Amino acid sequence: MPRLKGLELVRRMRDNSFVLPVILMSGNMHWSDPELFKLLAPGTALRKPFSITELLRKMNELLPSGSLKAPQN
């Protein structure tokens, strides 16, 4: 996103009462910030680089159906 960082987008969503699960993906975030995961809830964050399996696992945790499957090689 050229003008808006992902974390700022999540802040704006939460400020406007959007409670959608989000998965924030970052390689340079302050992971020890205690406010980070409070802000993301009911979502989570992934540290780059990550695998497609890890992404699908997080998505299954957040989606009610939990029906996503990893691609078979």
Biopython code that builds the backbone (N, CA, C, O; Angstrom):
import numpy as np
from Bio.PDB.StructureBuilder import StructureBuilder

atoms = [
    (1, "MET", "N", (0.862, -1.165, 0.000)),
    (1, "MET", "CA", (0.000, 0.000, 0.000)),
    (1, "MET", "C", (0.911, 1.232, 0.000)),
    (1, "MET", "O", (1.662, 1.445, 0.952)),
    (2, "PRO", "N", (0.851, 2.014, -1.023)),
    (2, "PRO", "CA", (1.819, 3.100, -1.160)),
    (2, "PRO", "C", (1.707, 4.224, -0.132)),
    (2, "PRO", "O", (2.727, 4.810, 0.230)),
    (3, "ARG", "N", (0.536, 4.536, 0.338)),
    (3, "ARG", "CA", (0.396, 5.701, 1.235)),
    (3, "ARG", "C", (-0.034, 5.343, 2.656)),
    (3, "ARG", "O", (-0.040, 6.200, 3.539)),
    (4, "LEU", "N", (-0.389, 4.099, 2.872)),
    (4, "LEU", "CA", (-0.905, 3.701, 4.173)),
    (4, "LEU", "C", (-0.288, 2.370, 4.560)),
    (4, "LEU", "O", (-0.368, 1.402, 3.804)),
    (5, "LYS", "N", (0.322, 2.318, 5.724)),
    (5, "LYS", "CA", (0.908, 1.063, 6.205)),
    (5, "LYS", "C", (-0.192, 0.179, 6.779)),
    (5, "LYS", "O", (-1.225, 0.665, 7.239)),
    (6, "GLY", "N", (0.049, -1.126, 6.744)),
    (6, "GLY", "CA", (-0.946, -2.093, 7.185)),
    (6, "GLY", "C", (-1.403, -1.893, 8.619)),
    (6, "GLY", "O", (-2.595, -1.981, 8.916)),
    (7, "LEU", "N", (-0.462, -1.626, 9.504)),
    (7, "LEU", "CA", (-0.809, -1.438, 10.913)),
    (7, "LEU", "C", (-1.697, -0.204, 11.099)),
    (7, "LEU", "O", (-2.610, -0.214, 11.924)),
    (8, "GLU", "N", (-1.433, 0.842, 10.342)),
    (8, "GLU", "CA", (-2.273, 2.040, 10.422)),
    (8, "GLU", "C", (-3.675, 1.746, 9.890)),
    (8, "GLU", "O", (-4.658, 2.257, 10.427)),
    (9, "LEU", "N", (-3.775, 0.934, 8.848)),
    (9, "LEU", "CA", (-5.084, 0.533, 8.333)),
    (9, "LEU", "C", (-5.870, -0.218, 9.403)),
    (9, "LEU", "O", (-7.059, 0.034, 9.595)),
    (10, "VAL", "N", (-5.210, -1.137, 10.097)),
    (10, "VAL", "CA", (-5.876, -1.880, 11.170)),
    (10, "VAL", "C", (-6.320, -0.929, 12.277)),
    (10, "VAL", "O", (-7.424, -1.071, 12.803)),
    (11, "ARG", "N", (-5.483, 0.030, 12.635)),
    (11, "ARG", "CA", (-5.872, 1.018, 13.661)),
    (11, "ARG", "C", (-7.127, 1.769, 13.239)),
    (11, "ARG", "O", (-8.042, 1.958, 14.039)),
    (12, "ARG", "N", (-7.167, 2.190, 11.997)),
    (12, "ARG", "CA", (-8.345, 2.917, 11.505)),
    (12, "ARG", "C", (-9.583, 2.031, 11.511)),
    (12, "ARG", "O", (-10.675, 2.484, 11.853)),
    (13, "MET", "N", (-9.409, 0.769, 11.134)),
    (13, "MET", "CA", (-10.544, -0.165, 11.174)),
    (13, "MET", "C", (-11.071, -0.299, 12.592)),
    (13, "MET", "O", (-12.276, -0.217, 12.826)),
    (14, "ARG", "N", (-10.161, -0.507, 13.535)),
    (14, "ARG", "CA", (-10.579, -0.692, 14.934)),
    (14, "ARG", "C", (-11.206, 0.590, 15.493)),
    (14, "ARG", "O", (-12.159, 0.522, 16.270)),
    (15, "ASP", "N", (-10.686, 1.742, 15.110)),
    (15, "ASP", "CA", (-11.261, 3.018, 15.557)),
    (15, "ASP", "C", (-12.683, 3.209, 15.052)),
    (15, "ASP", "O", (-13.470, 3.935, 15.658)),
    (16, "ASN", "N", (-13.010, 2.560, 13.949)),
    (16, "ASN", "CA", (-14.352, 2.663, 13.365)),
    (16, "ASN", "C", (-15.182, 1.412, 13.634)),
    (16, "ASN", "O", (-16.140, 1.134, 12.912)),
    (17, "SER", "N", (-14.820, 0.664, 14.663)),
    (17, "SER", "CA", (-15.567, -0.493, 15.160)),
    (17, "SER", "C", (-15.626, -1.679, 14.199)),
    (17, "SER", "O", (-16.536, -2.500, 14.306)),
    (18, "PHE", "N", (-14.684, -1.790, 13.266)),
    (18, "PHE", "CA", (-14.597, -2.982, 12.441)),
    (18, "PHE", "C", (-13.845, -4.036, 13.231)),
    (18, "PHE", "O", (-12.713, -3.807, 13.659)),
    (19, "VAL", "N", (-14.464, -5.185, 13.425)),
    (19, "VAL", "CA", (-13.859, -6.242, 14.224)),
    (19, "VAL", "C", (-13.588, -7.465, 13.339)),
    (19, "VAL", "O", (-13.838, -8.601, 13.743)),
    (20, "LEU", "N", (-13.084, -7.225, 12.151)),
    (20, "LEU", "CA", (-12.746, -8.310, 11.237)),
    (20, "LEU", "C", (-11.418, -8.935, 11.633)),
    (20, "LEU", "O", (-10.511, -8.228, 12.072)),
    (21, "PRO", "N", (-11.288, -10.254, 11.485)),
    (21, "PRO", "CA", (-9.977, -10.849, 11.716)),
    (21, "PRO", "C", (-9.019, -10.430, 10.609)),
    (21, "PRO", "O", (-9.391, -10.415, 9.436)),
    (22, "VAL", "N", (-7.816, -10.098, 10.970)),
    (22, "VAL", "CA", (-6.794, -9.717, 10.004)),
    (22, "VAL", "C", (-5.531, -10.527, 10.265)),
    (22, "VAL", "O", (-5.267, -10.944, 11.393)),
    (23, "ILE", "N", (-4.764, -10.740, 9.217)),
    (23, "ILE", "CA", (-3.440, -11.337, 9.354)),
    (23, "ILE", "C", (-2.463, -10.310, 8.811)),
    (23, "ILE", "O", (-2.406, -10.061, 7.607)),
    (24, "LEU", "N", (-1.712, -9.732, 9.696)),
    (24, "LEU", "CA", (-0.719, -8.739, 9.321)),
    (24, "LEU", "C", (0.583, -9.474, 9.017)),
    (24, "LEU", "O", (1.046, -10.286, 9.818)),
    (25, "MET", "N", (1.169, -9.186, 7.860)),
    (25, "MET", "CA", (2.406, -9.851, 7.447)),
    (25, "MET", "C", (3.502, -8.806, 7.365)),
    (25, "MET", "O", (3.379, -7.826, 6.630)),
    (26, "SER", "N", (4.577, -9.014, 8.119)),
    (26, "SER", "CA", (5.626, -8.005, 8.161)),
    (26, "SER", "C", (6.980, -8.642, 8.426)),
    (26, "SER", "O", (7.090, -9.674, 9.088)),
    (27, "GLY", "N", (7.994, -8.003, 7.896)),
    (27, "GLY", "CA", (9.354, -8.428, 8.171)),
    (27, "GLY", "C", (10.086, -7.473, 9.085)),
    (27, "GLY", "O", (11.210, -7.744, 9.508)),
    (28, "ASN", "N", (9.444, -6.344, 9.394)),
    (28, "ASN", "CA", (10.135, -5.348, 10.233)),
    (28, "ASN", "C", (9.182, -4.663, 11.205)),
    (28, "ASN", "O", (9.106, -3.436, 11.258)),
    (29, "MET", "N", (8.474, -5.456, 11.955)),
    (29, "MET", "CA", (7.529, -4.934, 12.932)),
    (29, "MET", "C", (8.117, -5.116, 14.329)),
    (29, "MET", "O", (8.975, -5.975, 14.535)),
    (30, "HIS", "N", (7.670, -4.330, 15.266)),
    (30, "HIS", "CA", (8.112, -4.446, 16.659)),
    (30, "HIS", "C", (7.297, -5.553, 17.330)),
    (30, "HIS", "O", (6.254, -5.298, 17.932)),
    (31, "TRP", "N", (7.790, -6.779, 17.213)),
    (31, "TRP", "CA", (7.053, -7.956, 17.672)),
    (31, "TRP", "C", (6.897, -8.000, 19.189)),
    (31, "TRP", "O", (6.008, -8.692, 19.685)),
    (32, "SER", "N", (7.709, -7.301, 19.921)),
    (32, "SER", "CA", (7.612, -7.344, 21.379)),
    (32, "SER", "C", (6.620, -6.312, 21.927)),
    (32, "SER", "O", (6.411, -6.242, 23.138)),
    (33, "ASP", "N", (6.017, -5.524, 21.062)),
    (33, "ASP", "CA", (5.049, -4.507, 21.486)),
    (33, "ASP", "C", (3.788, -5.186, 22.014)),
    (33, "ASP", "O", (3.088, -5.852, 21.252)),
    (34, "PRO", "N", (3.484, -5.030, 23.308)),
    (34, "PRO", "CA", (2.315, -5.699, 23.877)),
    (34, "PRO", "C", (0.992, -5.217, 23.284)),
    (34, "PRO", "O", (-0.005, -5.936, 23.330)),
    (35, "GLU", "N", (0.977, -4.026, 22.737)),
    (35, "GLU", "CA", (-0.262, -3.492, 22.163)),
    (35, "GLU", "C", (-0.563, -4.069, 20.780)),
    (35, "GLU", "O", (-1.701, -4.010, 20.313)),
    (36, "LEU", "N", (0.450, -4.622, 20.132)),
    (36, "LEU", "CA", (0.289, -5.119, 18.773)),
    (36, "LEU", "C", (-0.810, -6.165, 18.666)),
    (36, "LEU", "O", (-1.728, -6.018, 17.859)),
    (37, "PHE", "N", (-0.731, -7.207, 19.462)),
    (37, "PHE", "CA", (-1.693, -8.296, 19.336)),
    (37, "PHE", "C", (-3.056, -7.918, 19.899)),
    (37, "PHE", "O", (-4.066, -8.498, 19.500)),
    (38, "LYS", "N", (-3.106, -6.964, 20.812)),
    (38, "LYS", "CA", (-4.398, -6.432, 21.261)),
    (38, "LYS", "C", (-5.085, -5.720, 20.102)),
    (38, "LYS", "O", (-6.295, -5.847, 19.912)),
    (39, "LEU", "N", (-4.311, -4.975, 19.337)),
    (39, "LEU", "CA", (-4.849, -4.246, 18.195)),
    (39, "LEU", "C", (-5.316, -5.208, 17.107)),
    (39, "LEU", "O", (-6.348, -4.976, 16.478)),
    (40, "LEU", "N", (-4.580, -6.264, 16.882)),
    (40, "LEU", "CA", (-4.913, -7.200, 15.809)),
    (40, "LEU", "C", (-6.094, -8.097, 16.144)),
    (40, "LEU", "O", (-6.781, -8.564, 15.235)),
    (41, "ALA", "N", (-6.347, -8.349, 17.406)),
    (41, "ALA", "CA", (-7.431, -9.259, 17.800)),
    (41, "ALA", "C", (-8.754, -8.812, 17.183)),
    (41, "ALA", "O", (-9.116, -7.638, 17.265)),
    (42, "PRO", "N", (-9.462, -9.735, 16.575)),
    (42, "PRO", "CA", (-9.326, -11.183, 16.610)),
    (42, "PRO", "C", (-8.391, -11.760, 15.557)),
    (42, "PRO", "O", (-8.574, -12.908, 15.153)),
    (43, "GLY", "N", (-7.421, -11.025, 15.110)),
    (43, "GLY", "CA", (-6.484, -11.509, 14.099)),
    (43, "GLY", "C", (-5.144, -11.876, 14.691)),
    (43, "GLY", "O", (-5.020, -12.111, 15.893)),
    (44, "THR", "N", (-4.144, -11.921, 13.832)),
    (44, "THR", "CA", (-2.808, -12.309, 14.251)),
    (44, "THR", "C", (-1.784, -11.705, 13.294)),
    (44, "THR", "O", (-2.140, -10.930, 12.406)),
    (45, "ALA", "N", (-0.539, -12.053, 13.471)),
    (45, "ALA", "CA", (0.527, -11.540, 12.607)),
    (45, "ALA", "C", (1.453, -12.679, 12.220)),
    (45, "ALA", "O", (1.626, -13.643, 12.964)),
    (46, "LEU", "N", (2.038, -12.549, 11.051)),
    (46, "LEU", "CA", (3.050, -13.484, 10.570)),
    (46, "LEU", "C", (4.327, -12.721, 10.284)),
    (46, "LEU", "O", (4.301, -11.626, 9.722)),
    (47, "ARG", "N", (5.441, -13.309, 10.677)),
    (47, "ARG", "CA", (6.748, -12.707, 10.422)),
    (47, "ARG", "C", (7.254, -13.219, 9.076)),
    (47, "ARG", "O", (7.299, -14.426, 8.836)),
    (48, "LYS", "N", (7.635, -12.285, 8.201)),
    (48, "LYS", "CA", (8.191, -12.677, 6.903)),
    (48, "LYS", "C", (9.631, -13.121, 7.085)),
    (48, "LYS", "O", (10.334, -12.569, 7.932)),
    (49, "PRO", "N", (10.088, -14.090, 6.327)),
    (49, "PRO", "CA", (9.328, -14.887, 5.373)),
    (49, "PRO", "C", (8.541, -15.981, 6.097)),
    (49, "PRO", "O", (8.948, -16.440, 7.164)),
    (50, "PHE", "N", (7.432, -16.389, 5.524)),
    (50, "PHE", "CA", (6.619, -17.456, 6.090)),
    (50, "PHE", "C", (6.229, -18.404, 4.967)),
    (50, "PHE", "O", (6.301, -18.058, 3.788)),
    (51, "SER", "N", (5.818, -19.593, 5.351)),
    (51, "SER", "CA", (5.437, -20.600, 4.355)),
    (51, "SER", "C", (3.939, -20.527, 4.097)),
    (51, "SER", "O", (3.181, -20.000, 4.912)),
    (52, "ILE", "N", (3.525, -21.056, 2.965)),
    (52, "ILE", "CA", (2.096, -21.117, 2.643)),
    (52, "ILE", "C", (1.370, -21.983, 3.670)),
    (52, "ILE", "O", (0.214, -21.718, 3.998)),
    (53, "THR", "N", (2.032, -22.999, 4.169)),
    (53, "THR", "CA", (1.423, -23.854, 5.197)),
    (53, "THR", "C", (1.154, -23.059, 6.467)),
    (53, "THR", "O", (0.102, -23.211, 7.088)),
    (54, "GLU", "N", (2.095, -22.220, 6.851)),
    (54, "GLU", "CA", (1.916, -21.389, 8.043)),
    (54, "GLU", "C", (0.767, -20.398, 7.847)),
    (54, "GLU", "O", (-0.032, -20.188, 8.759)),
    (55, "LEU", "N", (0.683, -19.789, 6.664)),
    (55, "LEU", "CA", (-0.405, -18.867, 6.366)),
    (55, "LEU", "C", (-1.749, -19.586, 6.421)),
    (55, "LEU", "O", (-2.698, -19.080, 7.019)),
    (56, "LEU", "N", (-1.835, -20.761, 5.801)),
    (56, "LEU", "CA", (-3.090, -21.519, 5.821)),
    (56, "LEU", "C", (-3.479, -21.932, 7.236)),
    (56, "LEU", "O", (-4.662, -21.934, 7.577)),
    (57, "ARG", "N", (-2.495, -22.283, 8.062)),
    (57, "ARG", "CA", (-2.791, -22.645, 9.451)),
    (57, "ARG", "C", (-3.406, -21.467, 10.198)),
    (57, "ARG", "O", (-4.387, -21.624, 10.925)),
    (58, "LYS", "N", (-2.812, -20.273, 10.007)),
    (58, "LYS", "CA", (-3.357, -19.077, 10.656)),
    (58, "LYS", "C", (-4.756, -18.765, 10.141)),
    (58, "LYS", "O", (-5.635, -18.393, 10.918)),
    (59, "MET", "N", (-4.967, -18.915, 8.835)),
    (59, "MET", "CA", (-6.288, -18.644, 8.264)),
    (59, "MET", "C", (-7.320, -19.622, 8.822)),
    (59, "MET", "O", (-8.443, -19.225, 9.130)),
    (60, "ASN", "N", (-6.948, -20.899, 8.955)),
    (60, "ASN", "CA", (-7.854, -21.893, 9.525)),
    (60, "ASN", "C", (-8.207, -21.574, 10.971)),
    (60, "ASN", "O", (-9.325, -21.833, 11.417)),
    (61, "GLU", "N", (-7.250, -21.011, 11.698)),
    (61, "GLU", "CA", (-7.515, -20.631, 13.090)),
    (61, "GLU", "C", (-8.532, -19.497, 13.158)),
    (61, "GLU", "O", (-9.331, -19.431, 14.092)),
    (62, "LEU", "N", (-8.503, -18.606, 12.168)),
    (62, "LEU", "CA", (-9.356, -17.420, 12.203)),
    (62, "LEU", "C", (-10.710, -17.611, 11.537)),
    (62, "LEU", "O", (-11.687, -16.969, 11.923)),
    (63, "LEU", "N", (-10.775, -18.491, 10.537)),
    (63, "LEU", "CA", (-12.034, -18.682, 9.813)),
    (63, "LEU", "C", (-12.889, -19.729, 10.513)),
    (63, "LEU", "O", (-12.365, -20.719, 11.024)),
    (64, "PRO", "N", (-14.197, -19.519, 10.540)),
    (64, "PRO", "CA", (-15.069, -20.457, 11.248)),
    (64, "PRO", "C", (-15.053, -21.863, 10.672)),
    (64, "PRO", "O", (-15.143, -22.835, 11.421)),
    (65, "SER", "N", (-14.941, -21.987, 9.361)),
    (65, "SER", "CA", (-15.040, -23.323, 8.764)),
    (65, "SER", "C", (-13.764, -24.131, 8.950)),
    (65, "SER", "O", (-13.822, -25.352, 9.091)),
    (66, "GLY", "N", (-12.621, -23.471, 8.952)),
    (66, "GLY", "CA", (-11.360, -24.199, 9.080)),
    (66, "GLY", "C", (-11.151, -25.176, 7.963)),
    (66, "GLY", "O", (-10.556, -26.232, 8.179)),
    (67, "SER", "N", (-11.624, -24.861, 6.754)),
    (67, "SER", "CA", (-11.645, -25.834, 5.670)),
    (67, "SER", "C", (-10.546, -25.640, 4.636)),
    (67, "SER", "O", (-10.570, -26.306, 3.601)),
    (68, "LEU", "N", (-9.600, -24.772, 4.870)),
    (68, "LEU", "CA", (-8.535, -24.548, 3.904)),
    (68, "LEU", "C", (-7.512, -25.666, 3.975)),
    (68, "LEU", "O", (-7.171, -26.129, 5.064)),
    (69, "LYS", "N", (-7.025, -26.101, 2.833)),
    (69, "LYS", "CA", (-6.042, -27.164, 2.770)),
    (69, "LYS", "C", (-4.784, -26.674, 2.053)),
    (69, "LYS", "O", (-4.864, -25.869, 1.125)),
    (70, "ALA", "N", (-3.643, -27.158, 2.484)),
    (70, "ALA", "CA", (-2.386, -26.832, 1.826)),
    (70, "ALA", "C", (-2.334, -27.522, 0.475)),
    (70, "ALA", "O", (-2.833, -28.640, 0.345)),
    (71, "PRO", "N", (-1.746, -26.891, -0.535)),
    (71, "PRO", "CA", (-1.627, -27.538, -1.836)),
    (71, "PRO", "C", (-0.734, -28.759, -1.756)),
    (71, "PRO", "O", (0.241, -28.783, -1.005)),
    (72, "GLN", "N", (-1.075, -29.771, -2.534)),
    (72, "GLN", "CA", (-0.296, -31.011, -2.584)),
    (72, "GLN", "C", (0.729, -30.892, -3.686)),
    (72, "GLN", "O", (0.389, -30.504, -4.804)),
    (73, "ASN", "N", (1.977, -31.217, -3.398)),
    (73, "ASN", "CA", (3.042, -31.145, -4.415)),
    (73, "ASN", "C", (3.085, -32.409, -5.224)),
    (73, "ASN", "O", (3.913, -32.536, -6.126)),
]
sb = StructureBuilder()
sb.init_structure("model")
sb.init_model(0)
sb.init_chain("A")
sb.init_seg("    ")
for serial, (resi, resn, name, xyz) in enumerate(atoms, 1):
    if name == "N":
        sb.init_residue(resn, " ", resi, " ")
    sb.init_atom(name, np.array(xyz, "f"), 0.0, 1.0, " ", f" {name:<3s}", serial, name[0])
structure = sb.get_structure()
